[in-house]
């Protein structure tokens, strides 16, 4: 009875274990399996050794001398539940003195551990929306490929869905996410096995493609076919691709990516060309950009960046103020226009430092004009999107007004519609507080974007700056003139002044004046000029 009780108790304990037990005698016969084995292998002690898992283990064991605690990892499939089971089998030898009297296998289910490790790897390596490689893991995979395959010619390709933000604005983010997932599906479907692909961010995807496998028509058609389900979609999706043929394996993958992006940006506003290649011309642009990137922080500290002023006048040319613009007085290259370095300033994250510097210059000049009795003039300064996040904008601007003892009404704040799209509620709150303190807020570049009317509904501004490029881009002058007239009427009904920038002819002045425009800015009156030249023209 004691022996029977012990056996039954040990049997109950063994059956409740979450690990499997298989016990063999010295002749290799299975004399016991617990409940875990019966359930997961669906066989008893008479059949277990014929199970394919154990057959595989015995085959491997024949090739080497078995040792105590010999381990074997494998995967089996539940016949009933049709799911994978990851196992770790440990082989224990049972000895009585020097003699082996049997052996038993301890089988551990490590499925959960492996699943967790797999999930962690996915989080670390995959983009959660599309399940393509994320940027960091893509760079890692490409670096590994190029290290061990130095003879295949590759393209690094960056793609972009043109004006993708419009999709989100018109149809909502869930629909936009569907577009991104379908784009990812197209890449998977049409890419060969030796192509590495991933998602960088937003609507930018990236691929490493062997040059011999790349065909413009195939890739263009791939995206077109995969978007064919958008039959009722009112906006035509256009895909741009920038390609860098990898000719320098010493470059970091991030630099290769930058070169593909540079090619991509060269066709940013081209709706006919779908592909752009990095070439010698772009290479020179990169070298120039790199030089400027290195020199700009030094230029800011050395006061090489200068404030220029472009007058803002009535239709009769009477001065009411000016817009502050920045020019770089390079010691070797002369005056560098902002089109060549503003993007670089943003890229190296010193745009807010430059903005604050120009604000300081403007406030100092306004204080000087105040002392000279010219208190009715204003200077407009630009507020970048990044300024809302890199500084306390309200505190900074109020501090400058107090420091130079000038009226907030003399410092006009220019924002673009794209400057308040990231944290709209908080940014609008800051602008409302600034207006309450007396600052004049202007919406700049109105008409150059596609969501202007929508933003005008939400943003309270005092001055609407209309870009004359609105007319220059149109093939139908009559239609564009009518639209512009209605915009001016709308602005007036909303209590805003209207200032048109980019004015170049007397005919434009006559039309805009008749339409109700209040103020003008453009080359017809003056290009942006150094401060002393501005003062000589208007103050003497």
Secondary structure, DSSP 8 states (H G I E B T S, - for coil): -HHHHHHHHHHHHHHH-SSEEEEEETTS-EEEE-HHHHHHH---TTTGGGSHHHHHHHHHHHTS---TTEEEEEEEE-TTT--EEEEEEEEEEEEETTEEEEEEEEEEE-HHHHHHHHHHHHHHHB-TTT-SB-HHHHHHHHHHHHHH--SS-EEEEEEEETTHHHHHHHH-HHHHHHHHHHHHHHHHHHS-TT-EEEEEETTEEEEEEEGGG--HHHHHHHHHHHTTT-TT-SS---EEEEEEE---TTS-HHHHHHHHHHHHHTTTT-SS--EEE--HHHHHHHHHHHHHHHHHHHHHHTT-EEEEEEEEE-TT--EEEEEEEEEEEETTTEEE-GGGTHHHHHHTT-HHHHHHHHHHHHHHHHHHHHHTT-TT-EEEEE--TTHHHHS-HHHHHHHHHHHHT--GGGEEEEEEGGGGSSSHHHHHHHHHHHHHTT-EEEEEEETSSSSHHHHHHH---SEEEEETHHHHT-S-HHHHHHHHHHHHHHHHHTT-EEEEES---HHHHHHHHHHT--EEESTTT---EEHHHHHHHHH-
